[in-house]
Amino acid sequence: MTFVRDSLPDTATYFADQGLPLTGPRSSNWRTTRCEFHGGSDCMRVNTTTGGWVCMSCGEKGGDVLAYHMAAHGLEFIDAAKALGCWQEDGQPFSPQKPKPLPSSAALSALAVEATLIAVAGGNIAHGIELTPADLKRVMLAAGRINCISGAYQ
């Protein structure tokens, strides 16, 4: 079973079929419609190129029409993909890839900050400076972040 992103419906057509016609200049990638999540009018912006959407009032957002369909209809990924016709049965079991929490460059930057903080705390302890409870809590948070990031990239 495979998700085929290219089979997602056209953004403007999808939203029109949902009763949410997009308004605004055709020359603009971002168009406007009402938000069904909180009942607001003319506050949801939809990118007609990517399908990304965001309500400027309630903050609901997603990256494509599949994300909208999932949120609007309370569906899980596979059910929404099947409903939109972008799920193809190929005889293979579905094994989703675990997304990385951060891009590699951001993960390395975060690791550098957290490792530096732990090194400074270790140096302070080595010189007889006792850590405050707040400092100790921050060191433990840094250690947890390092473990989380390293676990995601193994």
WOVEN-V602191 format. One record per helix or strand of 3 or more residues. SS is the DSSP state (@ for helix, = for strand). FROM is the first residue (numbers start at 1). TO is the last residue. If there is no record, write none. Layout:
{{SS/FROM/TO} {SS/FROM/TO}}
This chain:
{{@/5/7} {@/11/17} {=/30/35} {=/40/47} {=/53/55} {@/65/73} {@/77/83} {@/104/126} {@/133/152}}
